[in-house]
Amino acid sequence: MLRLTDLREILRYVPRFRDKVFVIALDGAIVEHENFRNLLLDISLLRSLRIGVALVHGAGHQIRRLAEQTNQSPSNIDGTGITDDATLQLALSAANRVTHEILEGLSANDLRGACGNALVAHPAGILHGVDHQHTGRVERVDTALLHALLNQDIVPIIPPLGCDGEGRSYRLNSDGVAVEVARALQAVKLIYLTTFEGIQAPGEPGAPPQLLRQLSVEEAETILKKRRAGITPSHLTKLEHALRAARGGVPRVHIIDGRVEEGLLAEVFSNEGIGTLLHANEYQAIRRAQRRDTRAIYALIQASIENEELARRSFADIERAIEDFFVFEVDRNPVACAALHVYPQQKQAELACVCVNPPYENQGIGAKLMHYAEAQARAAGLSQLFCLSTQAFNYFQQKGGFAPGTPDDLPPGRRERYDRSGRRSLVLLKKLT
């Protein structure tokens, strides 16, 4: 059942995506999964919100199964290796079947779809001394054809096949096709729907692999350079193609489990998502709070107030001091906050109300807020930063470099409020000069 909060979350994103294009890349196994029907309903919702959708699909799962049924041994499954004559025929049969299943599903949801010869391909050629025969590469995407379909409210379906000017067919890697289509259509999102929850990479020595939630282009490049050996091949190829798309101008690339019910909507219409997001432009930012952020900050800190981690602040308290607050945004939504209250006569400032939304904890956001506040205090020519804490004092000392102080170190006006509160918070200090 759709909750009111879910609807509000969706409506927050709709204006940003209206009349834009999403490219959704489906692994062949997803088309045969029982959740495929739900995915088509989600796509129908996207179209009703005036979001253009182009579907790129794979067929590796179907090629493997068809080969077993016909007692054949494919020369390659995913379209990156050698494609001999027999494997090309398997690929043609399997891809055409997947395309037809998608067309059937779209029709069942009152959506129109069409598959055309939108990909002009050329042979991959001889690589490292090996002739790849019928394996190809995308030479050009017929964007005029795809835009014509989108403008007529028709969902383009792009299989992992291409033709050259002589009418010869080539087998393509669907992940690579999705990159080229997303770039050609200037899509705002490329979404890979696969059979795992996202990119997992090795963490600390001896620790299990961790799901990577959000990656910048620079972070993805570092992972591929330093932690490549610990990433499984299926995850590795998705990450490499996602990085290529981001470098090519696609702002957001998502890698999610297509078997999760309503997972596509959760990924698109929330700032938490369910899988891995690779972002090309600035996805996270700290900025000064504005009056319109008062409600978001108030909602953000309530749980910490109830747990007595933060001093109680009313909506009016936050509104009066809003110029002292700054927020950490993820995709334009505040997920963390802090305040810097300045005492100019004493050349001191208080770091206060540091709070991170639980889904975003343990990502270094709190440390970024502290460093930002410290930089602001230094820029203002202040000599000392202090904070008060009842439960997170170890964190401020270990991550922020604060040292224990006493209430006598507080500015007079702050000392009076400290005594009245009765919280008996620990006083922590950091010299800035």
Buried (B, 14 or more C-beta within 10 A) or exposed (E): EEEEEBEEBBEBBEEEBEEBBBBBBBBBBBBEBEBBEBBBBBBBBBBEBEBBBBBBBBBBBBBBBBBEEEEBEBBBBBBBBBBBEBBBBBBBBBBBBBBEBBBEBBEEBEBEBBBBEBBBBBBBEEEEEEEBBBBBBBBEBBBEBBBBBBEEEBBBBBBBBBBBEEEEBBBBBBBBBBBBBBBBBEBBBBBBBBBBBBBBBBEEEEEEBEEBBBBBBEEBBEBBEEEEEBBEEBBBBBBBBBBBBBBBEBBBBBBBBBBBEBBBBBBBBBBBBBBBBBBBEEBBEBEEBEEEBBEBBBEBBEEBBEEEBBBEBEEEBBBEBBEBBBBBBBBEBBBBBBBBBBBEEBBBBBBBBBBBBEEBEEBEBBEBBBBBBBEBBBEEEBEBBBBBBBEBBEBBBEBBBBEEBEBEBBBEEBBEEBEEEEBEBBBBBBEBE
